[in-house]
């Protein structure tokens, strides 16, 4: 059985392991080099300090995936828009864990009066595109050959989920 809970700092080594495997073996993240625990701690601290959620999926006492969202762009007018991330460990994909991690992200975004969730997905990552579609995300953009990794050009698909919040947006 898989349970979803809020991530804790002690989860960071496994979160890092999952993330680094994805960096080194997939095009889901457009980094070349594995990250350090210090980098993942800085990421986690920034999420927590910014009021953004980090969730983990746990199976048999082991973290098997994580999800979060953070700022989409740094300018004030984007304050109602976030970019999401969902990552599942090698050997655990295709078991519905991504969907379990997505649901609390959307719930949290609604509770925090976000209006749009943006997903930036490698165009060849059909599993991620399908996951986002199941939750109502729509494709809103496609950027051809904007990344280069593993000896080939990579393209991005942008997907968006519009939420019925906030009731009263505020400028400033």
Residue pairs with C-beta under 8 A, 6 or more apart in sequence:
1 59
2 57
2 58
2 59
2 64
2 95
2 96
2 97
2 100
3 57
3 58
3 59
4 55
4 56
4 57
4 58
4 100
4 101
4 103
4 104
5 55
5 56
5 58
6 53
6 54
6 55
6 56
7 15
7 44
7 54
7 55
7 56
7 66
9 41
9 44
11 56
11 63
11 66
12 37
12 40
12 41
12 44
13 37
14 62
14 63
15 40
15 44
15 56
15 63
15 66
16 35
16 36
16 37
16 40
17 89
18 63
18 64
18 65
18 66
18 87
18 88
18 89
18 90
19 29
19 35
19 40
19 87
20 34
20 35
21 89
21 90
22 28
22 29
22 87
23 29
23 31
23 32
23 33
23 34
23 35
24 34
25 90
26 122
26 125
27 122
27 124
27 125
27 147
27 149
27 150
27 154
28 87
28 121
28 122
28 125
28 128
30 122
30 147
30 149
30 154
32 149
44 54
46 70
47 53
47 54
47 68
47 70
48 54
50 70
50 71
51 112
52 68
52 69
52 70
52 71
52 82
53 68
53 69
53 104
53 105
53 108
54 66
54 67
54 68
55 66
55 67
55 68
55 101
55 104
55 105
56 63
56 65
56 66
57 63
57 64
57 65
57 66
57 88
57 92
57 97
57 100
57 101
58 64
59 92
59 97
63 89
64 88
64 89
64 92
64 97
65 86
65 87
65 88
65 89
65 92
65 97
65 98
65 101
66 86
66 87
66 101
67 84
67 85
67 86
67 87
67 101
67 102
67 104
67 105
68 84
68 85
68 105
69 82
69 83
69 84
69 85
69 105
69 108
69 109
69 117
70 82
70 83
70 85
71 78
71 82
71 83
72 78
72 81
72 82
72 83
72 116
72 118
73 81
76 172
77 171
80 113
80 114
80 115
80 116
80 165
80 166
80 169
81 114
81 115
81 116
81 117
81 118
82 109
82 114
82 116
82 117
82 118
83 117
83 118
83 119
83 120
84 102
84 105
84 117
84 118
84 119
86 98
86 101
86 102
86 105
86 128
86 131
88 95
88 97
88 98
88 101
93 127
94 127
98 127
98 128
98 131
99 131
99 134
99 135
102 131
102 132
102 135
103 135
105 117
106 117
106 135
106 161
106 163
109 117
109 163
109 165
110 163
110 164
110 165
113 165
113 166
113 167
114 163
114 165
114 166
115 162
115 163
115 165
115 166
115 169
116 160
116 161
116 162
116 163
117 137
117 160
117 161
117 163
118 158
118 159
118 160
119 128
119 132
119 137
119 158
119 159
119 160
119 161
120 156
120 157
120 158
121 128
121 129
121 132
121 156
121 157
121 158
121 159
122 128
122 147
122 154
122 155
122 156
122 157
123 142
123 154
123 155
123 156
123 157
124 154
124 155
129 139
129 157
129 159
132 159
132 161
133 159
135 161
136 161
137 159
137 160
137 161
138 159
138 160
138 161
139 157
139 158
139 159
140 158
140 159
140 160
141 156
141 157
141 158
142 155
142 156
142 157
142 158
143 155
143 156
143 158
144 153
144 155
145 153
145 154
145 155
146 154
146 155
146 156
147 153
147 154
147 155
147 156
148 154
